[in-house]
Amino acid sequence: MTEFGRALRSRFLLDPEITFLNHGSFGTIPREVFAVADGVRQRFEANPDRFIREILPGALREAAARMAEFVHAAPADVTFVDNATAGANTVLRALDFQPNDEILTTTHAYGAVINAIRYVAGRSGAKVVEAPVPLPALSADAIFEPIAAGFSPRTKLLVIDHITSATAMIFPVERLVKHARERGVRVMIDGAHVPGHLPLDVPKIGADWYFGNCHKWLFSPRGCAFFWASPEAQTLIHPLSISHGYGKGFIEEFDWTGTRDPAPFLSVPAGIDFHRSLGEAKVRDHNRALALAAGQRMAQRWGEPMNAAPELLGAMVGVRLPERWQRYGAPVRDTARKLTVAIAQAHRINLNIMPFEGALWCRVSAQVYNEMSDYDAVVAFAETDPPPA
């Protein structure tokens, strides 16, 4: 049986002096995947012309095929973009919205995606509708019902997270997609946290577009997300950068959008191999069990709620910070960022503080290099006074 926790930490490049509980934000890659990415860059630099003209097209399709197999999709329906935010912008900025169309999303949508929605709505005259999903969420119904109530005859697009970023909740995406389909509404799913985090069969979900970062839970370098479009929905979109493949079909358009570093994309198979070498189910089970145990301990000691019922959580969990920490500053993004940095400087602990609905929440992640002792300091420091503002 694979040993997780400290036994695996040496396989990563993490500073041994920090307690890293924030894998969900930016990830970190194992040494062997780092070596693969470095090798790609060396091959590229040895003969850039040959690499781009002769090697890259086939290598990119091979990497996309491995990613497609991982999410049970057809290779012809999968390409890569730089990150999930790029995936969201790709869809939103390609669609033709009209005045009074409605774009339905939720109060838990990622901030950058909300901004992209507001941008396209502002240019077109469409309306943004944010369904108020409660926090904590105590059941899947508590997520589904307010979103379902947000549909109207003018709803043109549903934008939902599979796992929310700030609040770490797993949404009932298949149920929501079915509800949207019955109303003739297209669906874009932000799966930024899903690859490697949850079992994933993208076509089965039934959305029009689905994208997810590979650098968070799939042990791949930053600057890589997979992008899936159903065959019918592929004709409605184009990449953010229109390039030489314009008008030649989904793969031709998306595989080449200009010169960029291909190492993150071509390293995805190595990330998948690392994930599978540890046992996919074992990784998911370890991470979820550890996150839940940590969250429950924090909630019990602090006398504060967790962000959701256990069945709605995976390898991340949020707990509302105790009252003394709420006085650190107004519960806004700038306060949360400053507090996250202050904690890292004062305690050498990397986690994430998130503002939501008038309170500050502590979000911790669990990855294969973590163990329960990593979270003991979090439980203890939150019972003391916060660092100076």
C-alpha positions in Angstrom: 0.0 0.0 0.0 1.3 3.5 -0.9 2.2 5.6 2.2 0.9 9.1 2.0 1.8 12.1 4.2 5.5 12.7 5.1 6.6 9.7 3.2 5.7 11.4 0.0 6.7 14.9 0.8 10.3 14.4 -0.4 8.9 13.6 -3.9 7.8 17.3 -4.2 9.9 20.5 -4.2 8.1 22.0 -1.3 10.1 24.0 1.2 10.5 21.7 4.3 10.1 24.8 6.6 6.5 25.5 5.6 3.2 23.7 6.2 1.5 23.7 2.8 -2.3 23.4 3.1 -3.2 25.4 0.0 -2.8 22.9 -2.8 -6.2 24.0 -4.1 -5.0 27.5 -5.2 -2.0 26.9 -7.3 -1.0 23.2 -6.8 2.6 21.9 -6.7 4.1 19.2 -8.9 6.3 16.2 -8.1 9.9 16.2 -9.0 9.5 13.6 -11.8 6.8 15.8 -13.5 9.1 18.9 -13.1 11.8 16.9 -14.8 9.5 16.0 -17.7 8.6 19.6 -18.2 12.2 20.6 -18.1 13.0 18.0 -20.6 10.4 19.3 -23.0 11.8 22.8 -22.7 15.3 21.5 -23.4 14.2 19.6 -26.5 12.3 22.8 -27.7 15.4 25.0 -27.2 17.7 22.5 -29.0 15.9 23.1 -32.3 12.9 25.4 -32.0 12.0 25.2 -35.7 11.9 21.4 -35.8 10.1 21.1 -32.5 7.3 23.4 -33.5 6.9 22.2 -37.1 7.5 18.5 -36.8 7.2 17.4 -33.2 4.7 19.6 -31.4 1.5 18.9 -33.5 1.7 15.2 -32.9 2.9 15.5 -29.3 0.0 17.9 -28.4 -2.5 15.5 -29.8 -1.0 12.6 -27.9 -1.2 14.6 -24.7 -4.8 15.6 -25.4 -5.7 11.9 -26.1 -4.3 10.9 -22.7 -6.3 13.7 -21.1 -9.4 12.7 -23.0 -9.0 9.1 -21.9 -8.7 10.3 -18.2 -12.0 12.1 -18.5 -13.7 9.5 -20.7 -14.0 11.8 -23.7 -13.2 11.5 -27.3 -9.7 13.0 -28.2 -11.4 15.1 -31.0 -13.4 16.9 -28.3 -10.5 17.8 -26.1 -7.8 20.5 -26.4 -5.8 22.7 -23.9 -6.1 26.3 -22.8 -3.8 28.1 -20.3 -6.2 27.9 -17.3 -9.8 27.7 -16.3 -10.3 31.4 -16.5 -9.2 31.3 -20.2 -11.7 28.5 -20.7 -14.5 30.6 -19.3 -13.6 33.6 -21.3 -13.4 31.4 -24.4 -17.0 30.4 -24.2 -18.4 33.7 -22.8 -16.7 35.9 -25.4 -17.6 33.7 -28.3 -21.4 33.5 -27.7 -23.8 36.0 -29.1 -25.8 37.5 -26.3 -28.7 39.9 -27.0 -30.2 42.6 -24.8 -32.4 41.1 -22.1 -30.8 37.6 -22.4 -30.0 36.2 -19.0 -26.8 34.5 -17.9 -27.5 32.4 -14.8 -24.8 31.7 -12.3 -24.4 31.6 -8.5 -23.0 33.6 -5.7 -20.3 31.0 -5.4 -18.9 31.4 -8.9 -15.1 32.2 -9.1 -14.4 35.9 -9.0 -12.6 36.0 -12.3 -15.5 34.2 -14.0 -18.1 36.5 -12.5 -16.1 39.4 -13.9 -16.0 37.8 -17.4 -19.8 37.3 -17.2 -20.3 40.9 -16.2 -18.0 42.1 -19.0 -19.9 40.3 -21.8 -23.3 41.2 -20.3 -22.3 44.8 -20.1 -21.3 44.9 -23.8 -24.4 43.1 -25.0 -27.1 44.3 -22.7 -27.7 40.9 -21.2 -28.6 40.5 -17.5 -26.5 38.6 -14.9 -28.5 36.5 -12.5 -26.7 35.2 -9.4 -28.6 32.4 -7.6 -28.0 32.8 -3.8 -26.8 29.3 -2.8 -26.6 29.3 1.0 -23.5 28.8 3.1 -23.2 26.4 4.8 -25.0 24.1 2.4 -26.6 21.2 4.2 -27.8 19.1 1.2 -27.6 18.9 -2.6 -31.2 20.2 -2.6 -30.0 23.4 -0.9 -27.7 23.9 -3.9 -30.1 22.8 -6.6 -33.3 24.6 -5.6 -32.1 28.2 -5.6 -30.3 27.7 -9.0 -33.4 26.0 -10.5 -35.5 29.0 -9.2 -33.2 31.4 -11.1 -34.2 30.1 -14.6 -36.6 32.3 -16.6 -37.7 32.2 -20.3 -34.9 34.6 -21.0 -32.1 32.4 -19.6 -29.6 31.7 -22.4 -26.6 30.2 -20.5 -26.1 28.5 -17.2 -22.6 28.9 -15.7 -21.9 26.7 -12.7 -18.9 25.3 -10.8 -18.4 21.6 -10.3 -16.4 22.3 -7.2 -16.6 25.9 -6.0 -13.3 27.7 -5.4 -14.0 30.0 -2.5 -16.4 27.7 -0.7 -15.2 24.2 -1.8 -18.6 22.7 -2.3 -19.4 19.9 -4.9 -22.4 20.9 -7.0 -24.9 18.4 -8.3 -23.9 19.2 -11.9 -25.7 16.3 -13.7 -29.0 17.2 -12.1 -28.5 20.9 -12.9 -27.5 20.2 -16.5 -30.6 18.0 -17.0 -32.8 20.8 -15.6 -31.2 23.3 -18.0 -31.5 21.0 -21.0 -35.2 20.6 -20.3 -35.5 24.4 -20.7 -33.4 24.6 -23.8 -30.5 26.4 -21.9 -26.9 25.8 -22.7 -24.4 25.0 -19.9 -20.8 25.9 -19.2 -19.2 24.1 -16.3 -16.1 25.5 -14.5 -14.3 22.3 -13.3 -11.2 24.1 -12.2 -10.7 21.9 -9.2 -12.0 18.6 -10.6 -9.4 16.7 -12.6 -7.7 14.4 -10.1 -10.0 15.5 -7.3 -13.2 13.6 -8.3 -13.9 10.8 -10.7 -14.8 12.5 -14.0 -16.8 11.4 -17.0 -17.3 14.7 -18.8 -19.6 13.5 -21.7 -21.9 11.8 -19.1 -22.5 15.2 -17.4 -24.1 16.4 -20.5 -22.9 20.1 -20.6 -22.0 22.0 -23.7 -18.6 23.1 -22.5 -16.4 21.8 -19.6 -12.9 22.9 -18.6 -10.7 22.1 -15.7 -7.2 22.9 -14.5 -4.6 20.2 -14.6 -2.2 22.1 -12.3 -4.4 21.8 -9.1 -5.1 18.1 -8.5 -3.6 16.3 -11.4 0.1 17.1 -10.6 0.7 19.0 -13.8 2.6 22.3 -14.3 0.8 25.6 -14.1 -0.4 27.0 -17.3 -2.5 24.1 -18.4 -6.2 23.3 -18.4 -8.1 20.9 -20.5 -11.0 22.2 -22.5 -13.9 20.0 -23.7 -16.7 20.9 -26.0 -19.5 18.7 -27.2 -19.4 18.1 -30.9 -22.5 20.2 -31.5 -21.3 23.1 -29.3 -17.8 23.2 -30.9 -19.2 25.1 -33.9 -20.4 28.0 -31.6 -17.0 29.0 -30.3 -13.5 30.0 -31.3 -10.3 30.4 -29.2 -9.5 33.8 -27.5 -6.7 34.2 -30.0 -7.8 33.8 -33.6 -4.9 32.3 -35.5 -4.0 30.2 -38.6 -6.5 27.5 -37.9 -9.5 29.8 -38.1 -12.5 28.2 -39.8 -10.8 24.8 -40.0 -12.5 23.2 -37.1 -12.3 22.8 -33.3 -8.9 21.1 -33.0 -7.2 23.1 -35.8 -8.3 26.4 -34.2 -7.4 25.5 -30.6 -4.2 23.5 -30.9 -2.3 26.4 -32.4 -3.1 29.9 -31.2 0.4 31.3 -31.5 3.8 30.6 -30.1 3.8 29.7 -26.4 5.5 27.3 -23.9 4.0 23.8 -24.7 5.8 22.2 -21.7 2.7 22.3 -19.3 0.5 20.7 -22.0 3.0 18.0 -22.9 3.6 17.2 -19.2 0.0 16.3 -18.5 0.6 12.6 -19.3 3.3 12.5 -16.6 0.9 14.1 -14.1 -1.7 11.4 -14.9 1.0 8.7 -14.6 2.0 10.0 -11.2 -1.6 10.2 -10.0 -2.2 6.6 -11.2 1.0 5.3 -9.7 -0.3 6.2 -6.3 -3.7 4.7 -7.0 -6.4 7.1 -8.2 -9.1 6.0 -5.7 -6.5 5.9 -2.9 -5.5 9.4 -3.6 -9.0 10.7 -3.7 -10.0 8.7 -0.6 -6.9 9.9 1.4 -7.4 13.5 0.5 -11.1 13.6 1.2 -10.8 11.8 4.5 -8.0 14.0 5.7 -9.8 17.2 4.6 -13.0 16.2 6.4 -11.1 15.2 9.6 -9.2 18.4 9.6 -12.4 20.5 9.0 -14.4 18.7 11.6 -11.6 19.2 14.2 -11.3 22.9 13.3 -15.1 23.4 13.5 -15.4 21.6 16.8 -12.5 23.4 18.5 -13.5 26.8 17.2 -17.3 26.4 17.7 -17.9 27.5 14.1 -19.6 25.7 11.1 -18.0 23.9 8.3 -18.9 25.2 4.8 -21.1 22.2 3.8 -22.4 18.8 4.7 -19.7 16.1 4.4 -21.3 14.5 1.3 -20.8 17.8 -0.5 -17.0 18.0 0.2 -13.9 16.6 -1.3 -10.3 17.4 -0.7 -10.9 21.0 0.4 -13.0 22.2 3.4 -13.8 25.6 4.7 -14.5 26.6 8.3 -15.7 30.1 9.5 -12.9 31.8 11.4 -13.6 32.5 15.1 -15.0 35.9 16.1 -11.7 37.3 17.2 -10.3 36.8 13.7 -13.4 38.3 12.1 -12.3 41.6 13.7 -9.1 41.6 11.6 -10.9 43.7 9.0 -13.9 43.9 6.8 -14.8 40.6 5.2 -13.6 41.5 1.7 -11.1 40.2 -0.7 -8.3 42.6 0.3 -8.7 41.7 4.0 -8.6 38.0 3.2 -5.5 38.4 1.1 -3.6 40.4 3.8 -4.6 37.9 6.4 -3.5 34.9 4.3 -0.1 36.6 3.9 0.1 37.5 7.6 -0.6 33.9 8.6 2.1 32.6 6.2 4.6 35.1 7.6 3.8 34.6 11.3 3.2 30.8 11.3 4.8 29.4 8.2 1.5 28.0 7.2 0.0 28.3 3.7 -3.7 28.2 3.6 -6.4 30.4 2.1 -8.7 32.9 3.8 -11.9 33.6 1.8 -14.5 36.3 2.4 -18.1 35.2 1.9 -21.5 36.5 3.0 -20.2 38.9 5.7 -17.6 36.6 7.2 -14.1 35.3 6.8 -13.6 31.6 6.2 -10.5 29.4 6.4 -10.1 27.0 3.5 -7.6 24.2 3.8 -6.7 21.6 1.2 -5.5 18.0 1.6 -3.0 16.4 -0.7 -1.0 13.2 -0.7 2.0 14.9 1.1 -0.2 16.1 4.0 -1.1 14.3 7.2 -3.3 15.1 10.2 -0.5 16.7 12.2 -0.2 19.4 9.5 -3.5 20.8 10.6 -2.9 20.9 14.4 -1.2 24.2 14.2 -4.2 25.7 12.3 -6.5 24.6 15.0 -4.2 26.1 17.6 -3.3 29.4 16.0 -7.0 30.3 15.2 -7.6 30.2 19.0 -5.1 33.0 19.5 -5.2 36.6 18.5 -4.7 37.3 14.8 -1.5 38.9 13.5 -1.5 42.7 13.4 -3.6 44.0 10.5 
